[in-house]
Amino acid sequence: MARRLPAIPVGEEMEEIVEVYIRHKVMPEDPLGDAMHLALASFHKCDYLLTWNCRHLANANKFDHIRRVNMLMGLDVPALVTPLELMGGEESS
């Protein structure tokens, strides 16, 4: 099913956004990982970024930091949720 979804292009803008995330310590220095996922979702104005990563993305403690940095860049902030949250279930901590 996912193979039929169009791929989102990765351009220079994404690389610049990733660098800002890393510089502002929003995400760790892994440009192909969490920072790139967040950059793509933010730049392309996605409503949701679905992830199992509760350390760097779906983390309520990081959301304000992500929101502030995205605001500085004029980017939207997608809802950062786990599949369970999206389906209406509860997370187990």
PDB file of N, CA, C and O in Angstrom:
ATOM      1  N   MET A   1       0.811  -1.187   0.000  1.00  0.00           N
ATOM      2  CA  MET A   1       0.000   0.000   0.000  1.00  0.00           C
ATOM      3  C   MET A   1       0.864   1.264   0.000  1.00  0.00           C
ATOM      4  O   MET A   1       0.589   2.189  -0.764  1.00  0.00           O
ATOM      5  N   ALA A   2       1.890   1.321   0.832  1.00  0.00           N
ATOM      6  CA  ALA A   2       2.725   2.515   0.908  1.00  0.00           C
ATOM      7  C   ALA A   2       3.505   2.749  -0.378  1.00  0.00           C
ATOM      8  O   ALA A   2       3.891   3.883  -0.662  1.00  0.00           O
ATOM      9  N   ARG A   3       3.741   1.714  -1.152  1.00  0.00           N
ATOM     10  CA  ARG A   3       4.487   1.882  -2.400  1.00  0.00           C
ATOM     11  C   ARG A   3       3.733   2.747  -3.400  1.00  0.00           C
ATOM     12  O   ARG A   3       4.345   3.317  -4.304  1.00  0.00           O
ATOM     13  N   ARG A   4       2.431   2.851  -3.256  1.00  0.00           N
ATOM     14  CA  ARG A   4       1.640   3.659  -4.173  1.00  0.00           C
ATOM     15  C   ARG A   4       1.600   5.141  -3.793  1.00  0.00           C
ATOM     16  O   ARG A   4       1.121   5.971  -4.565  1.00  0.00           O
ATOM     17  N   LEU A   5       2.096   5.460  -2.622  1.00  0.00           N
ATOM     18  CA  LEU A   5       2.121   6.861  -2.196  1.00  0.00           C
ATOM     19  C   LEU A   5       3.269   7.586  -2.878  1.00  0.00           C
ATOM     20  O   LEU A   5       4.363   7.037  -2.999  1.00  0.00           O
ATOM     21  N   PRO A   6       3.032   8.817  -3.326  1.00  0.00           N
ATOM     22  CA  PRO A   6       4.132   9.557  -3.957  1.00  0.00           C
ATOM     23  C   PRO A   6       5.185   9.959  -2.927  1.00  0.00           C
ATOM     24  O   PRO A   6       4.862  10.293  -1.787  1.00  0.00           O
ATOM     25  N   ALA A   7       6.426   9.921  -3.340  1.00  0.00           N
ATOM     26  CA  ALA A   7       7.526  10.337  -2.465  1.00  0.00           C
ATOM     27  C   ALA A   7       7.586  11.854  -2.426  1.00  0.00           C
ATOM     28  O   ALA A   7       7.392  12.518  -3.444  1.00  0.00           O
ATOM     29  N   ILE A   8       7.853  12.393  -1.259  1.00  0.00           N
ATOM     30  CA  ILE A   8       8.002  13.842  -1.112  1.00  0.00           C
ATOM     31  C   ILE A   8       9.437  14.188  -1.500  1.00  0.00           C
ATOM     32  O   ILE A   8      10.378  13.580  -0.988  1.00  0.00           O
ATOM     33  N   PRO A   9       9.614  15.152  -2.394  1.00  0.00           N
ATOM     34  CA  PRO A   9      10.984  15.487  -2.823  1.00  0.00           C
ATOM     35  C   PRO A   9      11.806  16.131  -1.699  1.00  0.00           C
ATOM     36  O   PRO A   9      11.291  16.904  -0.892  1.00  0.00           O
ATOM     37  N   VAL A  10      13.076  15.793  -1.674  1.00  0.00           N
ATOM     38  CA  VAL A  10      14.010  16.371  -0.710  1.00  0.00           C
ATOM     39  C   VAL A  10      14.867  17.369  -1.470  1.00  0.00           C
ATOM     40  O   VAL A  10      15.693  16.990  -2.300  1.00  0.00           O
ATOM     41  N   GLY A  11      14.666  18.635  -1.183  1.00  0.00           N
ATOM     42  CA  GLY A  11      15.429  19.679  -1.859  1.00  0.00           C
ATOM     43  C   GLY A  11      16.382  20.379  -0.919  1.00  0.00           C
ATOM     44  O   GLY A  11      16.542  19.990   0.238  1.00  0.00           O
ATOM     45  N   GLU A  12      17.012  21.416  -1.434  1.00  0.00           N
ATOM     46  CA  GLU A  12      17.952  22.195  -0.623  1.00  0.00           C
ATOM     47  C   GLU A  12      17.279  22.789   0.599  1.00  0.00           C
ATOM     48  O   GLU A  12      17.898  22.919   1.655  1.00  0.00           O
ATOM     49  N   GLU A  13      15.999  23.153   0.454  1.00  0.00           N
ATOM     50  CA  GLU A  13      15.273  23.742   1.580  1.00  0.00           C
ATOM     51  C   GLU A  13      15.275  22.792   2.772  1.00  0.00           C
ATOM     52  O   GLU A  13      15.441  23.215   3.916  1.00  0.00           O
ATOM     53  N   MET A  14      15.088  21.499   2.490  1.00  0.00           N
ATOM     54  CA  MET A  14      15.049  20.514   3.572  1.00  0.00           C
ATOM     55  C   MET A  14      16.392  20.456   4.287  1.00  0.00           C
ATOM     56  O   MET A  14      16.448  20.398   5.515  1.00  0.00           O
ATOM     57  N   GLU A  15      17.463  20.473   3.521  1.00  0.00           N
ATOM     58  CA  GLU A  15      18.795  20.413   4.126  1.00  0.00           C
ATOM     59  C   GLU A  15      19.037  21.621   5.017  1.00  0.00           C
ATOM     60  O   GLU A  15      19.644  21.490   6.080  1.00  0.00           O
ATOM     61  N   GLU A  16      18.574  22.791   4.603  1.00  0.00           N
ATOM     62  CA  GLU A  16      18.730  24.000   5.412  1.00  0.00           C
ATOM     63  C   GLU A  16      17.907  23.907   6.697  1.00  0.00           C
ATOM     64  O   GLU A  16      18.376  24.298   7.765  1.00  0.00           O
ATOM     65  N   ILE A  17      16.686  23.393   6.594  1.00  0.00           N
ATOM     66  CA  ILE A  17      15.839  23.238   7.774  1.00  0.00           C
ATOM     67  C   ILE A  17      16.475  22.247   8.744  1.00  0.00           C
ATOM     68  O   ILE A  17      16.503  22.486   9.952  1.00  0.00           O
ATOM     69  N   VAL A  18      16.983  21.140   8.218  1.00  0.00           N
ATOM     70  CA  VAL A  18      17.650  20.136   9.056  1.00  0.00           C
ATOM     71  C   VAL A  18      18.820  20.767   9.792  1.00  0.00           C
ATOM     72  O   VAL A  18      19.000  20.519  10.985  1.00  0.00           O
ATOM     73  N   GLU A  19      19.614  21.572   9.111  1.00  0.00           N
ATOM     74  CA  GLU A  19      20.755  22.238   9.752  1.00  0.00           C
ATOM     75  C   GLU A  19      20.300  23.141  10.891  1.00  0.00           C
ATOM     76  O   GLU A  19      20.955  23.202  11.931  1.00  0.00           O
ATOM     77  N   VAL A  20      19.184  23.841  10.707  1.00  0.00           N
ATOM     78  CA  VAL A  20      18.651  24.704  11.767  1.00  0.00           C
ATOM     79  C   VAL A  20      18.212  23.855  12.958  1.00  0.00           C
ATOM     80  O   VAL A  20      18.495  24.206  14.103  1.00  0.00           O
ATOM     81  N   TYR A  21      17.526  22.744  12.701  1.00  0.00           N
ATOM     82  CA  TYR A  21      17.112  21.856  13.796  1.00  0.00           C
ATOM     83  C   TYR A  21      18.310  21.374  14.584  1.00  0.00           C
ATOM     84  O   TYR A  21      18.285  21.367  15.814  1.00  0.00           O
ATOM     85  N   ILE A  22      19.342  20.976  13.898  1.00  0.00           N
ATOM     86  CA  ILE A  22      20.539  20.475  14.580  1.00  0.00           C
ATOM     87  C   ILE A  22      21.237  21.603  15.332  1.00  0.00           C
ATOM     88  O   ILE A  22      21.661  21.418  16.473  1.00  0.00           O
ATOM     89  N   ARG A  23      21.358  22.760  14.709  1.00  0.00           N
ATOM     90  CA  ARG A  23      22.019  23.912  15.345  1.00  0.00           C
ATOM     91  C   ARG A  23      21.272  24.355  16.604  1.00  0.00           C
ATOM     92  O   ARG A  23      21.897  24.748  17.589  1.00  0.00           O
ATOM     93  N   HIS A  24      19.938  24.293  16.579  1.00  0.00           N
ATOM     94  CA  HIS A  24      19.125  24.702  17.730  1.00  0.00           C
ATOM     95  C   HIS A  24      18.841  23.549  18.688  1.00  0.00           C
ATOM     96  O   HIS A  24      18.051  23.683  19.622  1.00  0.00           O
ATOM     97  N   LYS A  25      19.495  22.418  18.443  1.00  0.00           N
ATOM     98  CA  LYS A  25      19.382  21.230  19.291  1.00  0.00           C
ATOM     99  C   LYS A  25      17.946  20.724  19.421  1.00  0.00           C
ATOM    100  O   LYS A  25      17.545  20.209  20.465  1.00  0.00           O
ATOM    101  N   VAL A  26      17.180  20.881  18.339  1.00  0.00           N
ATOM    102  CA  VAL A  26      15.833  20.317  18.286  1.00  0.00           C
ATOM    103  C   VAL A  26      15.941  18.816  18.051  1.00  0.00           C
ATOM    104  O   VAL A  26      15.182  18.034  18.623  1.00  0.00           O
ATOM    105  N   MET A  27      16.885  18.423  17.210  1.00  0.00           N
ATOM    106  CA  MET A  27      17.091  17.028  16.839  1.00  0.00           C
ATOM    107  C   MET A  27      18.587  16.708  16.905  1.00  0.00           C
ATOM    108  O   MET A  27      19.425  17.603  16.797  1.00  0.00           O
ATOM    109  N   PRO A  28      18.910  15.434  17.082  1.00  0.00           N
ATOM    110  CA  PRO A  28      20.326  15.043  17.089  1.00  0.00           C
ATOM    111  C   PRO A  28      20.931  15.134  15.693  1.00  0.00           C
ATOM    112  O   PRO A  28      20.214  15.264  14.700  1.00  0.00           O
ATOM    113  N   GLU A  29      22.242  15.065  15.629  1.00  0.00           N
ATOM    114  CA  GLU A  29      22.950  15.169  14.349  1.00  0.00           C
ATOM    115  C   GLU A  29      22.831  13.887  13.536  1.00  0.00           C
ATOM    116  O   GLU A  29      23.782  13.114  13.423  1.00  0.00           O
ATOM    117  N   ASP A  30      21.670  13.681  12.984  1.00  0.00           N
ATOM    118  CA  ASP A  30      21.412  12.558  12.084  1.00  0.00           C
ATOM    119  C   ASP A  30      20.540  13.107  10.961  1.00  0.00           C
ATOM    120  O   ASP A  30      19.321  12.940  10.982  1.00  0.00           O
ATOM    121  N   PRO A  31      21.161  13.764   9.978  1.00  0.00           N
ATOM    122  CA  PRO A  31      20.386  14.481   8.965  1.00  0.00           C
ATOM    123  C   PRO A  31      19.425  13.630   8.151  1.00  0.00           C
ATOM    124  O   PRO A  31      18.514  14.177   7.530  1.00  0.00           O
ATOM    125  N   LEU A  32      19.591  12.335   8.131  1.00  0.00           N
ATOM    126  CA  LEU A  32      18.663  11.494   7.381  1.00  0.00           C
ATOM    127  C   LEU A  32      17.590  10.892   8.272  1.00  0.00           C
ATOM    128  O   LEU A  32      16.746  10.136   7.792  1.00  0.00           O
ATOM    129  N   GLY A  33      17.605  11.210   9.550  1.00  0.00           N
ATOM    130  CA  GLY A  33      16.658  10.617  10.488  1.00  0.00           C
ATOM    131  C   GLY A  33      15.541  11.568  10.874  1.00  0.00           C
ATOM    132  O   GLY A  33      14.840  12.115  10.022  1.00  0.00           O
ATOM    133  N   ASP A  34      15.393  11.750  12.165  1.00  0.00           N
ATOM    134  CA  ASP A  34      14.276  12.512  12.717  1.00  0.00           C
ATOM    135  C   ASP A  34      14.204  13.938  12.195  1.00  0.00           C
ATOM    136  O   ASP A  34      13.118  14.429  11.889  1.00  0.00           O
ATOM    137  N   ALA A  35      15.334  14.601  12.089  1.00  0.00           N
ATOM    138  CA  ALA A  35      15.340  15.990  11.625  1.00  0.00           C
ATOM    139  C   ALA A  35      14.803  16.095  10.203  1.00  0.00           C
ATOM    140  O   ALA A  35      14.052  17.021   9.896  1.00  0.00           O
ATOM    141  N   MET A  36      15.169  15.178   9.348  1.00  0.00           N
ATOM    142  CA  MET A  36      14.684  15.202   7.966  1.00  0.00           C
ATOM    143  C   MET A  36      13.186  14.916   7.910  1.00  0.00           C
ATOM    144  O   MET A  36      12.461  15.549   7.143  1.00  0.00           O
ATOM    145  N   HIS A  37      12.721  13.967   8.719  1.00  0.00           N
ATOM    146  CA  HIS A  37      11.288  13.671   8.743  1.00  0.00           C
ATOM    147  C   HIS A  37      10.493  14.896   9.172  1.00  0.00           C
ATOM    148  O   HIS A  37       9.478  15.232   8.562  1.00  0.00           O
ATOM    149  N   LEU A  38      10.956  15.557  10.217  1.00  0.00           N
ATOM    150  CA  LEU A  38      10.261  16.755  10.702  1.00  0.00           C
ATOM    151  C   LEU A  38      10.337  17.878   9.677  1.00  0.00           C
ATOM    152  O   LEU A  38       9.355  18.589   9.468  1.00  0.00           O
ATOM    153  N   ALA A  39      11.484  18.045   9.039  1.00  0.00           N
ATOM    154  CA  ALA A  39      11.643  19.091   8.020  1.00  0.00           C
ATOM    155  C   ALA A  39      10.675  18.866   6.858  1.00  0.00           C
ATOM    156  O   ALA A  39      10.019  19.805   6.406  1.00  0.00           O
ATOM    157  N   LEU A  40      10.584  17.643   6.381  1.00  0.00           N
ATOM    158  CA  LEU A  40       9.684  17.332   5.271  1.00  0.00           C
ATOM    159  C   LEU A  40       8.232  17.594   5.648  1.00  0.00           C
ATOM    160  O   LEU A  40       7.492  18.217   4.886  1.00  0.00           O
ATOM    161  N   ALA A  41       7.825  17.120   6.820  1.00  0.00           N
ATOM    162  CA  ALA A  41       6.435  17.299   7.245  1.00  0.00           C
ATOM    163  C   ALA A  41       6.111  18.771   7.477  1.00  0.00           C
ATOM    164  O   ALA A  41       5.016  19.221   7.141  1.00  0.00           O
ATOM    165  N   SER A  42       7.040  19.519   8.041  1.00  0.00           N
ATOM    166  CA  SER A  42       6.810  20.937   8.316  1.00  0.00           C
ATOM    167  C   SER A  42       6.780  21.757   7.038  1.00  0.00           C
ATOM    168  O   SER A  42       5.875  22.568   6.842  1.00  0.00           O
ATOM    169  N   PHE A  43       7.752  21.554   6.173  1.00  0.00           N
ATOM    170  CA  PHE A  43       7.850  22.321   4.931  1.00  0.00           C
ATOM    171  C   PHE A  43       6.647  22.075   4.024  1.00  0.00           C
ATOM    172  O   PHE A  43       6.139  23.000   3.390  1.00  0.00           O
ATOM    173  N   HIS A  44       6.200  20.834   3.965  1.00  0.00           N
ATOM    174  CA  HIS A  44       5.092  20.478   3.070  1.00  0.00           C
ATOM    175  C   HIS A  44       3.727  20.601   3.747  1.00  0.00           C
ATOM    176  O   HIS A  44       2.714  20.156   3.207  1.00  0.00           O
ATOM    177  N   LYS A  45       3.712  21.209   4.931  1.00  0.00           N
ATOM    178  CA  LYS A  45       2.480  21.526   5.656  1.00  0.00           C
ATOM    179  C   LYS A  45       1.597  20.302   5.888  1.00  0.00           C
ATOM    180  O   LYS A  45       0.380  20.350   5.713  1.00  0.00           O
ATOM    181  N   CYS A  46       2.237  19.215   6.283  1.00  0.00           N
ATOM    182  CA  CYS A  46       1.486  17.996   6.612  1.00  0.00           C
ATOM    183  C   CYS A  46       0.706  18.231   7.911  1.00  0.00           C
ATOM    184  O   CYS A  46       1.186  18.909   8.819  1.00  0.00           O
ATOM    185  N   ASP A  47      -0.469  17.677   7.984  1.00  0.00           N
ATOM    186  CA  ASP A  47      -1.265  17.800   9.200  1.00  0.00           C
ATOM    187  C   ASP A  47      -0.678  16.970  10.333  1.00  0.00           C
ATOM    188  O   ASP A  47      -0.701  17.385  11.492  1.00  0.00           O
ATOM    189  N   TYR A  48      -0.152  15.792   9.993  1.00  0.00           N
ATOM    190  CA  TYR A  48       0.377  14.866  10.991  1.00  0.00           C
ATOM    191  C   TYR A  48       1.750  14.358  10.578  1.00  0.00           C
ATOM    192  O   TYR A  48       2.044  14.208   9.392  1.00  0.00           O
ATOM    193  N   LEU A  49       2.582  14.098  11.575  1.00  0.00           N
ATOM    194  CA  LEU A  49       3.811  13.317  11.392  1.00  0.00           C
ATOM    195  C   LEU A  49       3.643  12.104  12.294  1.00  0.00           C
ATOM    196  O   LEU A  49       3.727  12.201  13.518  1.00  0.00           O
ATOM    197  N   LEU A  50       3.409  10.978  11.674  1.00  0.00           N
ATOM    198  CA  LEU A  50       3.140   9.731  12.382  1.00  0.00           C
ATOM    199  C   LEU A  50       4.466   9.042  12.674  1.00  0.00           C
ATOM    200  O   LEU A  50       5.261   8.809  11.764  1.00  0.00           O
ATOM    201  N   THR A  51       4.705   8.718  13.934  1.00  0.00           N
ATOM    202  CA  THR A  51       5.994   8.148  14.321  1.00  0.00           C
ATOM    203  C   THR A  51       5.863   7.317  15.589  1.00  0.00           C
ATOM    204  O   THR A  51       4.997   7.564  16.428  1.00  0.00           O
ATOM    205  N   TRP A  52       6.737   6.330  15.708  1.00  0.00           N
ATOM    206  CA  TRP A  52       6.861   5.601  16.969  1.00  0.00           C
ATOM    207  C   TRP A  52       7.969   6.217  17.818  1.00  0.00           C
ATOM    208  O   TRP A  52       8.204   5.769  18.941  1.00  0.00           O
ATOM    209  N   ASN A  53       8.649   7.235  17.302  1.00  0.00           N
ATOM    210  CA  ASN A  53       9.780   7.840  17.998  1.00  0.00           C
ATOM    211  C   ASN A  53       9.278   8.814  19.058  1.00  0.00           C
ATOM    212  O   ASN A  53       8.945   9.960  18.756  1.00  0.00           O
ATOM    213  N   CYS A  54       9.229   8.350  20.290  1.00  0.00           N
ATOM    214  CA  CYS A  54       8.763   9.195  21.397  1.00  0.00           C
ATOM    215  C   CYS A  54       9.918   9.926  22.085  1.00  0.00           C
ATOM    216  O   CYS A  54       9.695  10.714  23.004  1.00  0.00           O
ATOM    217  N   ARG A  55      11.122   9.674  21.651  1.00  0.00           N
ATOM    218  CA  ARG A  55      12.277  10.368  22.235  1.00  0.00           C
ATOM    219  C   ARG A  55      12.465  11.740  21.591  1.00  0.00           C
ATOM    220  O   ARG A  55      12.654  12.729  22.299  1.00  0.00           O
ATOM    221  N   HIS A  56      12.416  11.817  20.264  1.00  0.00           N
ATOM    222  CA  HIS A  56      12.712  13.075  19.583  1.00  0.00           C
ATOM    223  C   HIS A  56      11.515  13.718  18.902  1.00  0.00           C
ATOM    224  O   HIS A  56      11.515  14.934  18.710  1.00  0.00           O
ATOM    225  N   LEU A  57      10.510  12.963  18.533  1.00  0.00           N
ATOM    226  CA  LEU A  57       9.405  13.539  17.758  1.00  0.00           C
ATOM    227  C   LEU A  57       8.100  13.592  18.554  1.00  0.00           C
ATOM    228  O   LEU A  57       7.651  14.680  18.915  1.00  0.00           O
ATOM    229  N   ALA A  58       7.500  12.472  18.828  1.00  0.00           N
ATOM    230  CA  ALA A  58       6.215  12.439  19.544  1.00  0.00           C
ATOM    231  C   ALA A  58       6.475  12.558  21.045  1.00  0.00           C
ATOM    232  O   ALA A  58       6.150  11.657  21.818  1.00  0.00           O
ATOM    233  N   ASN A  59       7.060  13.673  21.437  1.00  0.00           N
ATOM    234  CA  ASN A  59       7.481  13.894  22.820  1.00  0.00           C
ATOM    235  C   ASN A  59       6.918  15.238  23.269  1.00  0.00           C
ATOM    236  O   ASN A  59       7.351  16.286  22.791  1.00  0.00           O
ATOM    237  N   ALA A  60       5.972  15.208  24.170  1.00  0.00           N
ATOM    238  CA  ALA A  60       5.324  16.439  24.637  1.00  0.00           C
ATOM    239  C   ALA A  60       6.331  17.435  25.204  1.00  0.00           C
ATOM    240  O   ALA A  60       6.120  18.644  25.106  1.00  0.00           O
ATOM    241  N   ASN A  61       7.418  16.949  25.795  1.00  0.00           N
ATOM    242  CA  ASN A  61       8.431  17.843  26.368  1.00  0.00           C
ATOM    243  C   ASN A  61       9.217  18.600  25.302  1.00  0.00           C
ATOM    244  O   ASN A  61       9.809  19.637  25.603  1.00  0.00           O
ATOM    245  N   LYS A  62       9.237  18.112  24.077  1.00  0.00           N
ATOM    246  CA  LYS A  62       9.990  18.773  23.003  1.00  0.00           C
ATOM    247  C   LYS A  62       9.105  19.630  22.108  1.00  0.00           C
ATOM    248  O   LYS A  62       9.616  20.416  21.311  1.00  0.00           O
ATOM    249  N   PHE A  63       7.790  19.493  22.227  1.00  0.00           N
ATOM    250  CA  PHE A  63       6.905  20.140  21.275  1.00  0.00           C
ATOM    251  C   PHE A  63       7.066  21.662  21.263  1.00  0.00           C
ATOM    252  O   PHE A  63       7.105  22.254  20.185  1.00  0.00           O
ATOM    253  N   ASP A  64       7.160  22.311  22.420  1.00  0.00           N
ATOM    254  CA  ASP A  64       7.314  23.770  22.449  1.00  0.00           C
ATOM    255  C   ASP A  64       8.600  24.209  21.772  1.00  0.00           C
ATOM    256  O   ASP A  64       8.617  25.217  21.064  1.00  0.00           O
ATOM    257  N   HIS A  65       9.670  23.468  21.980  1.00  0.00           N
ATOM    258  CA  HIS A  65      10.955  23.791  21.343  1.00  0.00           C
ATOM    259  C   HIS A  65      10.823  23.671  19.821  1.00  0.00           C
ATOM    260  O   HIS A  65      11.273  24.550  19.086  1.00  0.00           O
ATOM    261  N   ILE A  66      10.208  22.588  19.356  1.00  0.00           N
ATOM    262  CA  ILE A  66       9.991  22.399  17.919  1.00  0.00           C
ATOM    263  C   ILE A  66       9.137  23.531  17.369  1.00  0.00           C
ATOM    264  O   ILE A  66       9.445  24.095  16.319  1.00  0.00           O
ATOM    265  N   ARG A  67       8.069  23.863  18.076  1.00  0.00           N
ATOM    266  CA  ARG A  67       7.164  24.928  17.624  1.00  0.00           C
ATOM    267  C   ARG A  67       7.887  26.270  17.517  1.00  0.00           C
ATOM    268  O   ARG A  67       7.705  26.992  16.536  1.00  0.00           O
ATOM    269  N   ARG A  68       8.701  26.609  18.510  1.00  0.00           N
ATOM    270  CA  ARG A  68       9.431  27.884  18.489  1.00  0.00           C
ATOM    271  C   ARG A  68      10.401  27.957  17.305  1.00  0.00           C
ATOM    272  O   ARG A  68      10.460  28.969  16.606  1.00  0.00           O
ATOM    273  N   VAL A  69      11.151  26.889  17.088  1.00  0.00           N
ATOM    274  CA  VAL A  69      12.122  26.893  15.990  1.00  0.00           C
ATOM    275  C   VAL A  69      11.395  26.942  14.643  1.00  0.00           C
ATOM    276  O   VAL A  69      11.829  27.651  13.736  1.00  0.00           O
ATOM    277  N   ASN A  70      10.308  26.206  14.505  1.00  0.00           N
ATOM    278  CA  ASN A  70       9.551  26.267  13.258  1.00  0.00           C
ATOM    279  C   ASN A  70       8.968  27.663  13.033  1.00  0.00           C
ATOM    280  O   ASN A  70       8.947  28.151  11.903  1.00  0.00           O
ATOM    281  N   MET A  71       8.504  28.297  14.089  1.00  0.00           N
ATOM    282  CA  MET A  71       7.970  29.662  13.948  1.00  0.00           C
ATOM    283  C   MET A  71       9.059  30.619  13.457  1.00  0.00           C
ATOM    284  O   MET A  71       8.792  31.490  12.629  1.00  0.00           O
ATOM    285  N   LEU A  72      10.282  30.458  13.966  1.00  0.00           N
ATOM    286  CA  LEU A  72      11.394  31.294  13.521  1.00  0.00           C
ATOM    287  C   LEU A  72      11.637  31.156  12.017  1.00  0.00           C
ATOM    288  O   LEU A  72      12.055  32.106  11.355  1.00  0.00           O
ATOM    289  N   MET A  73      11.370  29.963  11.493  1.00  0.00           N
ATOM    290  CA  MET A  73      11.586  29.705  10.071  1.00  0.00           C
ATOM    291  C   MET A  73      10.316  29.910   9.245  1.00  0.00           C
ATOM    292  O   MET A  73      10.339  29.744   8.025  1.00  0.00           O
ATOM    293  N   GLY A  74       9.213  30.268   9.895  1.00  0.00           N
ATOM    294  CA  GLY A  74       7.963  30.464   9.168  1.00  0.00           C
ATOM    295  C   GLY A  74       7.316  29.172   8.718  1.00  0.00           C
ATOM    296  O   GLY A  74       6.611  29.145   7.710  1.00  0.00           O
ATOM    297  N   LEU A  75       7.552  28.093   9.465  1.00  0.00           N
ATOM    298  CA  LEU A  75       7.020  26.778   9.102  1.00  0.00           C
ATOM    299  C   LEU A  75       5.855  26.392  10.000  1.00  0.00           C
ATOM    300  O   LEU A  75       5.790  26.779  11.167  1.00  0.00           O
ATOM    301  N   ASP A  76       4.941  25.625   9.432  1.00  0.00           N
ATOM    302  CA  ASP A  76       3.872  25.033  10.216  1.00  0.00           C
ATOM    303  C   ASP A  76       4.455  23.919  11.083  1.00  0.00           C
ATOM    304  O   ASP A  76       5.578  23.467  10.861  1.00  0.00           O
ATOM    305  N   VAL A  77       3.679  23.486  12.066  1.00  0.00           N
ATOM    306  CA  VAL A  77       4.089  22.372  12.905  1.00  0.00           C
ATOM    307  C   VAL A  77       3.031  21.281  12.780  1.00  0.00           C
ATOM    308  O   VAL A  77       1.878  21.485  13.159  1.00  0.00           O
ATOM    309  N   PRO A  78       3.420  20.129  12.253  1.00  0.00           N
ATOM    310  CA  PRO A  78       2.446  19.042  12.173  1.00  0.00           C
ATOM    311  C   PRO A  78       2.154  18.486  13.562  1.00  0.00           C
ATOM    312  O   PRO A  78       2.963  18.640  14.476  1.00  0.00           O
ATOM    313  N   ALA A  79       1.014  17.849  13.721  1.00  0.00           N
ATOM    314  CA  ALA A  79       0.740  17.126  14.956  1.00  0.00           C
ATOM    315  C   ALA A  79       1.691  15.936  14.981  1.00  0.00           C
ATOM    316  O   ALA A  79       1.720  15.144  14.038  1.00  0.00           O
ATOM    317  N   LEU A  80       2.461  15.805  16.040  1.00  0.00           N
ATOM    318  CA  LEU A  80       3.461  14.750  16.171  1.00  0.00           C
ATOM    319  C   LEU A  80       2.849  13.644  17.017  1.00  0.00           C
ATOM    320  O   LEU A  80       2.785  13.753  18.242  1.00  0.00           O
ATOM    321  N   VAL A  81       2.401  12.584  16.364  1.00  0.00           N
ATOM    322  CA  VAL A  81       1.634  11.552  17.052  1.00  0.00           C
ATOM    323  C   VAL A  81       2.132  10.146  16.730  1.00  0.00           C
ATOM    324  O   VAL A  81       2.726   9.894  15.681  1.00  0.00           O
ATOM    325  N   THR A  82       1.870   9.250  17.662  1.00  0.00           N
ATOM    326  CA  THR A  82       2.142   7.838  17.424  1.00  0.00           C
ATOM    327  C   THR A  82       0.914   7.234  16.743  1.00  0.00           C
ATOM    328  O   THR A  82      -0.171   7.813  16.799  1.00  0.00           O
ATOM    329  N   PRO A  83       1.075   6.089  16.107  1.00  0.00           N
ATOM    330  CA  PRO A  83      -0.094   5.434  15.506  1.00  0.00           C
ATOM    331  C   PRO A  83      -1.208   5.188  16.521  1.00  0.00           C
ATOM    332  O   PRO A  83      -2.385   5.341  16.196  1.00  0.00           O
ATOM    333  N   LEU A  84      -0.845   4.810  17.742  1.00  0.00           N
ATOM    334  CA  LEU A  84      -1.844   4.558  18.776  1.00  0.00           C
ATOM    335  C   LEU A  84      -2.625   5.826  19.117  1.00  0.00           C
ATOM    336  O   LEU A  84      -3.846   5.782  19.268  1.00  0.00           O
ATOM    337  N   GLU A  85      -1.929   6.947  19.238  1.00  0.00           N
ATOM    338  CA  GLU A  85      -2.608   8.222  19.516  1.00  0.00           C
ATOM    339  C   GLU A  85      -3.540   8.594  18.381  1.00  0.00           C
ATOM    340  O   GLU A  85      -4.651   9.067  18.619  1.00  0.00           O
ATOM    341  N   LEU A  86      -3.107   8.389  17.169  1.00  0.00           N
ATOM    342  CA  LEU A  86      -3.915   8.731  16.008  1.00  0.00           C
ATOM    343  C   LEU A  86      -5.197   7.887  15.953  1.00  0.00           C
ATOM    344  O   LEU A  86      -6.242   8.364  15.512  1.00  0.00           O
ATOM    345  N   MET A  87      -5.106   6.651  16.398  1.00  0.00           N
ATOM    346  CA  MET A  87      -6.251   5.748  16.379  1.00  0.00           C
ATOM    347  C   MET A  87      -7.165   5.956  17.595  1.00  0.00           C
ATOM    348  O   MET A  87      -8.207   5.310  17.703  1.00  0.00           O
ATOM    349  N   GLY A  88      -6.779   6.851  18.505  1.00  0.00           N
ATOM    350  CA  GLY A  88      -7.616   7.140  19.662  1.00  0.00           C
ATOM    351  C   GLY A  88      -7.305   6.319  20.891  1.00  0.00           C
ATOM    352  O   GLY A  88      -8.051   6.378  21.868  1.00  0.00           O
ATOM    353  N   GLY A  89      -6.226   5.552  20.875  1.00  0.00           N
ATOM    354  CA  GLY A  89      -5.827   4.764  22.035  1.00  0.00           C
ATOM    355  C   GLY A  89      -4.935   5.559  22.945  1.00  0.00           C
ATOM    356  O   GLY A  89      -4.643   6.725  22.677  1.00  0.00           O
ATOM    357  N   GLU A  90      -4.499   4.941  24.016  1.00  0.00           N
ATOM    358  CA  GLU A  90      -3.602   5.610  24.951  1.00  0.00           C
ATOM    359  C   GLU A  90      -2.208   5.027  24.842  1.00  0.00           C
ATOM    360  O   GLU A  90      -2.032   3.841  24.562  1.00  0.00           O
ATOM    361  N   GLU A  91      -1.226   5.872  25.066  1.00  0.00           N
ATOM    362  CA  GLU A  91       0.168   5.436  25.080  1.00  0.00           C
ATOM    363  C   GLU A  91       0.486   4.808  26.417  1.00  0.00           C
ATOM    364  O   GLU A  91      -0.014   5.249  27.452  1.00  0.00           O
ATOM    365  N   SER A  92       1.295   3.802  26.400  1.00  0.00           N
ATOM    366  CA  SER A  92       1.796   3.257  27.668  1.00  0.00           C
ATOM    367  C   SER A  92       3.203   3.781  27.859  1.00  0.00           C
ATOM    368  O   SER A  92       4.039   3.661  26.964  1.00  0.00           O
ATOM    369  N   SER A  93       3.470   4.357  29.005  1.00  0.00           N
ATOM    370  CA  SER A  93       4.778   4.985  29.254  1.00  0.00           C
ATOM    371  C   SER A  93       5.778   4.006  29.783  1.00  0.00           C
ATOM    372  O   SER A  93       6.924   4.374  30.042  1.00  0.00           O
TER     373      SER A  93
END
